[in-house]
Each structure stands twice: as structure tokens, then as C-alpha cells.
């Protein structure tokens, strides 16, 4: 079905193809062009508007990519149905429900965020970035040019218990791991520096230490986190100058260090002039206690990112310096990688400044919580540590299972999980436990089937399996 339509570009501004696209959008929103209406052929519309056919073709292409128009081979270009126009949002919301190519396989190595609209929001943000000042794409990053980006980060973190935070105390990094490395480069000194970590800890701490030729020493833990007496002893024996810890969401156990224990730990490190690096990358919900940075602004360094709250794909993290130490952190960043690429920094600013993004993070948490509950329903009869605001679970294995054997058996049943061995120091002892990450890229049904396969294994340790 065609229509009588007399478009005019007189009241629009910008490149001609954008003006054509805006004119068509306006006609659709005003009802002049309705669903199913066939648009004029490219050459005909070009003749009417006195512009080149290539300009019209580009406008049609932009609107087709957005789902506003629908091109049909041999028939022409039509105003798409509303469902078609919203296909990006629909795809965004349904992505995590699509079955993997292998319907029986579940990779639970690392958390995979539910997509509740981030893809669509990022695509919109990319379009904004693409229209930025062209000179921004031709210059090196500068501290002053990135001030709006850092302020967007400060605003994004404004509801977190981080203490007073200025934009000049924020260093943009390539994800949380790069943030950890950047902080450690600013802190570790001497021919063989020593840093402390929990006995079981995020492997990224150790990998960063290896790059910096630092020695890593483990500190004993209990159900509340680092044991202060063991910390005191480790500092006295090793002369360590840095403590790396994750008090809000300990990786891999999911434990939380309460405020009273944090204060005890601070008493120890203050006595010995030890700096604290707090890794807060795995927390998805609200903090349960003030950060070390809020409690000890003179000695606490903080690293966080949007990898677990929105998407790990951007590889954007934030390293926060203590009071008076921002220059040390900035120098490391400028000397080692000079700063984020301008398009990535600007994308971060636009994305975090979008008023919808906070809501997306909340929706991610709600979706991930559904998967956690499924896991708890299946495995809750075992020794399981979980929190519906944490994207993984810690499972202590029953008698008869060793973690290495259990992970092999799980993989044979097409479920990939991590053994506690991967989080232990080389000379440390690992418990018989595994970490199970939430994968919201697969359907809840597929995830539940994976949990039930794990439960079958747990119910049948090797010595009970008949042969």
C-alpha cells in the first residue's frame, strides 16, 4: 500500500541523509506514514527532494537497521510493524533465554550477565559517540578532556559508601584486573616486594603480582574473612606493604566481612603502615558495610567496574586513590597505557550518564537472582554459600568427593565449574569445594537441568556409584 506523501527537508538540520531519516521518522510518529505503507523508490524520492539517490538509500539503510523500515526484495521498502521497530529491545531482553548451540552444555566458569536492555542502550550510546566532535577522534587522550568522564563515574558511584570522592581521584582502567595492576604498580616498591591476600583469593591478585615480581603470602580466614591475628603475624614475618582483599563479596567463597572485623583489620594495618587494596568488582547489590576507603581514606585503594553489574564487554574499570595519592595512580596509568581510547571513554560517559542505566543494573540483579534461586532449590540440601546479589555460589563438597574429581565429573556431564584449587596459593591448601558461576545467557530451564546434573553427582560420590 502506498500513500500520498509530500516530504520536505526545509525544517530539518544536519547531514542530508539524517534529515531524510528524521523526516520519515516524523511522518511515522504523526501518522502520515502508517504501518505497512510502502515508501517511494529511492530514485523517485530523490527526485522529489532534489537530492542524490545515494543520500536517500543511506537514509533508508539507517532506518532499516533501526527496524523502523523493512526492506523486502522485489517489493520495496515499507514502514515496519511496531514489533519490528522494537526488535533491538526485544532481542536485548530475550538474549539470555536463547539456548546455547549445545543445549546440554552449561559453562559456569565465569558469571555471564543477563541482558535486560544493555545491548540496546549501548547501541544508542554508540550512535551518540559517533556524532561527537570529529577532533575528539584525532587527538591523544588528555586529563582535562576526560574530566566529564570521571565526573560521570563519580555520579555513578555516588550511592556507594566510598567516602568523599572527587573526579581527580578516579583513574579509568581497562576493567577491574587492569585496575588492580595499576594500583599495585603504584604501591609495590623494592627488588622483591611482598603483598598479602586471603588464603583463598581471586587469582587476578596473584597474576598481577607475578607481572610485578612480587611475592604473595596468604593470610588465614574464618567465616568473617581475614583473621586479624594471622594478619599481624604475616606482616611481622614478611614485611609486607600491601593487603589485597575483597570484604564485600569474597571471591570465591562469597563471604562478607562485617564492620567490626574490618575495624580490627584496620587497627593492624595502621600499626604497620600497610596499604589496603579493596577489590569490589563482584558486588552487584548494595554494600552491607562502609568500604575501607570510607573507613580509612588515607590508606585504602578501591577498584570496581561495571563488569558484574552491566556488562564485562566494555572492559572499563575504576581505580580510586586514597586522599593525597591520586598523582601516584595517575602517573602509573599515563606511563603504562596513557588512558582509555577516546571513543571508549566517551561511550562510558554517555552510558553511565543515561538515566535508564541505573534501572538496567537493578534489572540485571533481579534476573541474576532468579538463577541463584534455581541453583539453591536444586543444591540447597548441601553445604552451599549463596546470596542472590552475588553472581556465583560456593559449594563445599560432601564426603567422598575431591574438588578436582568433582569438576572432572561435572565436565563429563557437560557442566563446567571451577575447583577451589584455582583460588589457592601454590603452596596453600585448598578445601574440597567448587565455585559455580551464574550463566544468564542460557535459559532458566537449561540452567536448572545443569544444577540437577550436579545434584545427581553430589548424591552419588565415587565409592557409592555402582559399576
VOTOR-837780 format. One line per 3 residues: for each residue x, y, z of C-alpha. Coordinates in Angstrom, 3 decimals. Layout:
! residues N
X,Y,Z | ...
END
This chain:
! residues 467
0.000,0.000,0.000 | 1.396,3.387,-0.997 | 0.469,6.850,0.236
0.313,10.419,-0.924 | 3.243,11.980,0.901 | 4.947,15.268,0.111
8.089,15.343,2.253 | 10.130,18.485,2.826 | 13.588,18.892,4.371
13.245,22.610,4.939 | 12.813,22.475,8.718 | 15.458,19.882,9.471
19.167,20.365,10.144 | 22.223,18.123,9.820 | 23.586,15.905,7.055
21.078,15.307,4.281 | 20.701,11.591,4.880 | 19.929,12.301,8.562
17.424,14.935,7.516 | 15.698,12.417,5.254 | 15.651,9.840,8.045
14.296,12.386,10.554 | 11.605,13.430,8.083 | 10.469,9.808,7.722
10.508,9.261,11.487 | 8.371,12.372,11.977 | 5.896,11.261,9.328
5.580,7.877,11.075 | 5.132,9.381,14.530 | 2.498,11.824,13.225
0.606,9.062,11.435 | 1.217,10.315,7.906 | 3.114,7.096,7.206
1.391,4.143,8.833 | 2.479,0.544,9.393 | 2.731,-1.292,6.087
2.969,1.868,3.979 | 5.264,1.458,1.000 | 7.790,4.260,0.665
8.663,5.761,-2.717 | 11.506,4.092,-4.616 | 14.902,5.606,-3.916
15.173,7.469,-7.234 | 11.624,8.797,-7.014 | 12.093,10.218,-3.510
15.483,11.628,-4.521 | 13.824,13.423,-7.427 | 11.090,14.825,-5.150
13.646,16.135,-2.653 | 16.201,17.225,-5.252 | 18.998,15.203,-3.681
21.101,12.265,-4.841 | 19.723,8.696,-4.829 | 22.691,7.662,-2.682
21.554,10.030,0.075 | 18.062,8.506,0.123 | 19.476,4.985,0.011
21.647,5.754,3.053 | 18.645,7.116,4.976 | 16.617,4.004,4.108
19.518,1.819,5.230 | 19.817,3.610,8.600 | 16.088,3.245,9.270
16.099,-0.388,8.184 | 18.949,-1.145,10.591 | 16.949,0.521,13.362
13.898,-1.580,12.483 | 11.801,1.466,11.565 | 11.616,0.338,7.949
11.549,-3.132,6.447 | 13.030,-3.854,3.028 | 11.594,-6.740,1.022
13.461,-7.969,-2.046 | 11.490,-7.325,-5.220 | 8.689,-5.487,-3.410
10.200,-2.315,-1.945 | 10.625,-0.614,1.418 | 7.790,-0.460,3.966
7.075,1.046,7.365 | 7.750,-1.828,9.740 | 5.341,-3.153,12.312
5.835,-1.913,15.867 | 7.288,-5.250,16.895 | 9.856,-4.907,14.134
10.754,-1.380,15.228 | 11.439,-2.659,18.736 | 13.394,-5.719,17.672
16.629,-4.485,19.234 | 14.946,-4.138,22.607 | 13.220,-7.496,22.239
16.480,-9.140,21.232 | 18.182,-7.448,24.145 | 15.654,-8.764,26.647
15.487,-12.262,25.217 | 19.180,-12.870,24.552 | 19.815,-14.603,27.878
16.949,-17.014,27.176 | 18.346,-18.317,23.917 | 19.646,-21.845,24.127
23.321,-22.399,23.525 | 24.355,-24.200,20.372 | 24.753,-27.280,22.518
21.529,-27.353,24.565 | 23.009,-29.698,27.130 | 26.189,-27.725,27.837
26.470,-25.125,30.610 | 29.653,-23.096,31.126 | 29.649,-21.914,34.725
33.296,-20.848,34.865 | 32.618,-17.100,34.976 | 29.439,-15.070,35.543
27.535,-14.074,32.431 | 25.200,-11.144,32.875 | 21.548,-11.246,31.917
20.832,-8.866,29.044 | 17.857,-6.743,30.053 | 18.402,-3.840,27.699
22.123,-3.062,27.918 | 22.716,-4.011,24.281 | 20.109,-1.560,23.057
21.346,1.152,25.431 | 24.938,0.648,24.331 | 23.961,0.809,20.685
22.187,4.095,21.333 | 25.221,5.390,23.223 | 27.483,4.384,20.344
25.344,6.423,17.980 | 25.805,9.443,20.234 | 29.556,8.872,20.333
29.674,8.535,16.553 | 28.293,12.061,16.258 | 30.901,13.568,18.603
33.252,16.375,17.676 | 35.462,14.898,14.921 | 38.603,16.333,16.513
37.974,14.103,19.522 | 38.779,11.149,17.255 | 42.077,12.662,16.155
43.759,13.672,19.427 | 45.570,11.875,22.212 | 43.684,11.420,25.494
44.250,14.257,27.950 | 43.472,14.614,31.637 | 41.312,17.693,31.148
39.400,16.237,28.214 | 38.383,13.236,30.329 | 37.131,15.262,33.301
33.452,14.820,32.252 | 34.001,11.061,32.043 | 35.484,10.906,35.533
32.655,13.044,36.869 | 30.153,10.617,35.325 | 31.910,7.831,37.242
31.702,9.821,40.480 | 27.987,10.342,39.879 | 27.552,6.640,39.093
29.250,5.692,42.377 | 27.528,8.407,44.431 | 25.287,5.950,46.285
28.192,3.733,47.322 | 29.821,4.028,50.801 | 33.193,5.156,49.463
33.707,8.304,51.493 | 34.338,11.668,49.860 | 35.282,11.169,46.210
36.465,13.766,43.702 | 36.750,13.223,39.980 | 40.525,13.735,40.078
40.809,10.707,42.391 | 39.308,8.406,39.735 | 41.547,6.624,37.246
39.873,4.947,34.272 | 41.227,1.462,33.626 | 40.691,-1.382,31.189
38.499,-3.383,33.541 | 38.951,-4.380,37.162 | 42.023,-6.540,36.576
43.849,-3.648,34.934 | 42.738,-1.522,37.881 | 44.352,-3.963,40.329
47.574,-3.993,38.334 | 47.604,-0.196,38.123 | 47.215,0.187,41.892
49.875,-2.410,42.636 | 52.303,-0.674,40.289 | 51.801,2.470,42.336
52.311,0.651,45.644 | 54.881,-2.120,45.327 | 58.475,-0.978,45.749
61.879,-2.596,46.082 | 63.576,-5.613,44.455 | 61.108,-8.178,45.853
58.048,-6.592,47.428 | 55.566,-8.677,49.421 | 51.779,-8.469,49.261
49.205,-10.322,51.314 | 45.991,-11.977,50.160 | 43.391,-14.229,51.742
44.389,-17.909,51.748 | 41.727,-18.431,49.108 | 41.536,-15.433,46.815
40.899,-14.077,43.353 | 43.595,-15.429,41.042 | 43.989,-11.997,39.442
45.811,-10.771,42.552 | 48.490,-13.420,42.072 | 48.770,-12.839,38.336
49.315,-9.125,38.846 | 51.938,-9.907,41.482 | 53.782,-12.210,39.083
53.993,-9.443,36.494 | 55.479,-7.143,39.141 | 57.849,-9.803,40.525
56.190,-9.569,43.914 | 55.941,-12.343,46.473 | 52.414,-13.309,47.532
51.691,-14.573,51.041 | 48.356,-15.959,52.189 | 46.550,-14.934,55.379
44.253,-17.291,57.269 | 40.492,-16.743,57.067 | 37.459,-17.713,59.070
33.744,-17.262,58.416 | 34.136,-13.460,58.753 | 37.121,-13.037,56.469
40.746,-12.295,57.301 | 41.785,-13.276,60.840 | 43.424,-10.181,62.403
45.923,-12.177,64.489 | 47.107,-14.062,61.394 | 47.389,-10.782,59.524
49.547,-9.286,62.260 | 51.835,-12.315,62.233 | 52.145,-12.308,58.426
53.097,-8.633,58.347 | 55.725,-9.106,61.074 | 57.245,-12.147,59.333
57.276,-10.823,55.764 | 57.434,-7.040,55.927 | 54.501,-6.886,53.510
53.371,-3.420,52.462 | 50.056,-4.189,50.718 | 46.973,-6.218,51.645
44.627,-7.220,48.807 | 41.154,-8.188,49.936 | 37.505,-8.424,48.898
35.455,-7.756,52.046 | 32.012,-7.245,50.488 | 31.928,-10.300,48.225
34.861,-12.571,48.772 | 35.846,-14.429,45.628 | 35.444,-17.437,45.597
33.640,-18.149,48.889 | 31.037,-15.371,48.740 | 31.729,-14.491,52.390
31.185,-10.993,53.803 | 33.476,-9.237,56.271 | 31.339,-7.364,58.839
32.150,-3.868,60.055 | 33.570,-4.946,63.418 | 36.083,-7.260,61.721
37.024,-4.561,59.220 | 37.871,-2.220,62.080 | 40.068,-4.885,63.677
41.897,-5.361,60.383 | 42.387,-1.612,60.069 | 43.947,-1.455,63.536
46.544,-3.982,62.413 | 47.450,-2.382,59.073 | 47.647,1.098,60.611
50.145,-0.114,63.180 | 52.403,-1.380,60.401 | 51.740,1.281,57.745
50.301,-1.279,55.308 | 48.118,-0.126,52.407 | 44.817,-1.872,51.582
43.656,-2.646,48.048 | 39.931,-3.428,48.115 | 38.567,-5.302,45.107
34.827,-4.633,44.870 | 34.180,-5.970,41.367 | 31.863,-8.849,42.288
29.275,-6.975,44.294 | 26.013,-6.464,42.413 | 23.702,-5.174,45.158
24.025,-2.561,47.888 | 27.082,-2.610,50.135 | 26.468,-4.086,53.586
29.173,-2.042,55.314 | 31.331,1.027,54.649 | 34.255,0.378,52.336
37.818,0.517,53.607 | 38.158,3.716,51.619 | 35.379,5.296,53.698
36.820,3.921,56.954 | 40.470,4.709,56.216 | 40.673,7.328,53.445
44.394,7.790,53.996 | 45.441,4.198,53.177 | 42.679,2.406,51.247
42.666,1.973,47.456 | 39.476,0.828,45.774 | 38.887,-0.982,42.475
35.488,-1.589,40.930 | 33.938,-1.932,37.486 | 30.670,-2.421,35.617
31.571,-5.965,34.548 | 29.261,-7.701,37.031 | 26.554,-5.041,37.213
26.047,-4.296,33.498 | 28.491,-5.896,31.061 | 32.086,-7.150,31.015
32.379,-6.419,27.294 | 33.419,-2.767,27.619 | 36.453,-3.626,29.793
36.057,-0.427,31.799 | 37.059,-0.221,35.446 | 37.657,2.449,38.058
40.653,2.685,40.375 | 40.111,5.116,43.248 | 43.078,6.606,45.035
43.245,7.455,48.756 | 43.456,11.039,49.888 | 46.618,12.646,48.555
47.694,9.698,46.378 | 45.858,10.391,43.127 | 49.007,11.657,41.428
50.802,8.348,42.077 | 47.970,6.402,40.474 | 47.620,8.828,37.587
51.323,8.603,36.804 | 51.156,4.814,36.517 | 48.159,4.981,34.189
49.728,7.624,31.963 | 53.090,5.870,31.788 | 51.715,2.387,31.127
48.709,2.816,28.828 | 48.230,6.594,28.570 | 44.487,6.364,29.147
41.383,4.819,27.676 | 40.763,5.296,23.977 | 38.670,8.419,23.483
35.680,6.641,21.903 | 35.608,4.128,24.769 | 35.868,6.867,27.397
33.091,8.860,25.767 | 30.945,5.727,25.436 | 31.420,5.149,29.163
30.347,8.719,29.928 | 27.224,8.523,27.772 | 26.266,5.067,29.047
26.714,5.857,32.746 | 25.023,9.256,32.415 | 21.922,7.782,30.792
19.153,7.942,33.439 | 17.989,4.472,32.349 | 21.280,2.752,33.186
20.741,2.581,36.960 | 17.446,0.845,36.267 | 19.184,-1.605,33.947
21.628,-2.532,36.712 | 18.709,-3.196,39.057 | 17.015,-5.343,36.427
20.248,-7.302,35.910 | 20.290,-8.064,39.627 | 16.676,-9.235,39.550
17.325,-11.530,36.600 | 20.513,-12.979,38.077 | 18.686,-13.585,41.370
16.244,-15.871,39.535 | 19.155,-18.111,38.533 | 20.580,-18.088,42.048
17.238,-19.247,43.425 | 17.083,-22.059,40.883 | 20.544,-23.195,41.994
19.563,-23.035,45.667 | 16.395,-25.032,45.040 | 18.467,-27.758,43.421
21.542,-27.723,45.684 | 20.277,-26.213,48.936 | 20.449,-29.559,50.711
24.254,-29.399,50.553 | 26.773,-27.067,52.206 | 26.123,-24.079,49.967
27.085,-20.417,50.423 | 24.935,-18.089,48.362 | 23.480,-14.604,48.109
21.000,-13.582,45.441 | 23.040,-10.390,44.891 | 26.212,-12.356,44.098
26.742,-13.962,40.663 | 28.248,-17.217,41.936 | 27.782,-19.874,44.624
30.325,-21.675,46.787 | 29.686,-25.371,47.295 | 31.557,-27.396,49.914
31.563,-30.966,48.692 | 30.196,-33.896,50.706 | 32.330,-36.808,51.891
33.570,-38.962,49.049 | 34.275,-36.125,46.618 | 37.520,-34.256,45.954
37.202,-30.956,44.137 | 39.376,-31.975,41.186 | 37.461,-35.220,40.707
34.126,-33.452,41.044 | 34.961,-30.809,38.424 | 36.059,-33.565,36.030
32.839,-35.489,36.642 | 30.806,-32.315,36.147 | 32.559,-31.582,32.871
31.849,-35.126,31.721 | 28.221,-34.222,32.374 | 28.659,-31.031,30.287
28.781,-28.621,33.220 | 31.949,-26.560,33.642 | 32.725,-25.216,37.131
35.851,-24.089,38.986 | 37.681,-26.094,41.618 | 38.838,-24.436,44.842
42.384,-25.280,43.734 | 42.236,-22.437,41.226 | 41.891,-19.919,44.066
44.574,-21.294,46.381 | 48.208,-20.190,46.532 | 50.760,-22.562,45.037
51.925,-23.638,48.481 | 48.493,-23.390,50.065 | 45.853,-25.987,50.770
42.503,-25.874,49.027 | 39.280,-27.173,50.591 | 37.057,-29.690,48.871
34.836,-27.067,47.316 | 33.867,-25.604,43.959 | 32.635,-22.257,42.679
29.536,-22.271,40.479 | 29.063,-19.092,38.448 | 25.690,-17.876,37.213
25.264,-18.016,33.445 | 22.219,-15.997,32.409 | 22.980,-16.380,28.706
21.218,-19.728,28.824 | 17.592,-20.313,29.725 | 16.468,-20.915,33.287
15.365,-24.368,32.202 | 18.797,-25.226,30.828 | 20.449,-23.821,33.956
18.146,-25.863,36.177 | 18.972,-29.023,34.244 | 22.680,-28.347,34.828
22.027,-27.904,38.574 | 20.126,-31.190,38.690 | 23.014,-32.978,36.991
25.329,-31.589,39.673 | 22.928,-32.759,42.383 | 22.935,-36.262,40.957
26.723,-36.291,41.161 | 26.662,-34.975,44.734 | 24.220,-37.684,45.746
26.490,-40.353,44.271 | 30.133,-39.892,45.286 | 32.547,-42.312,43.565
32.588,-45.006,46.215 | 28.775,-45.181,46.073 | 28.476,-45.411,42.317
27.862,-48.980,41.215 | 29.942,-50.391,38.369
END
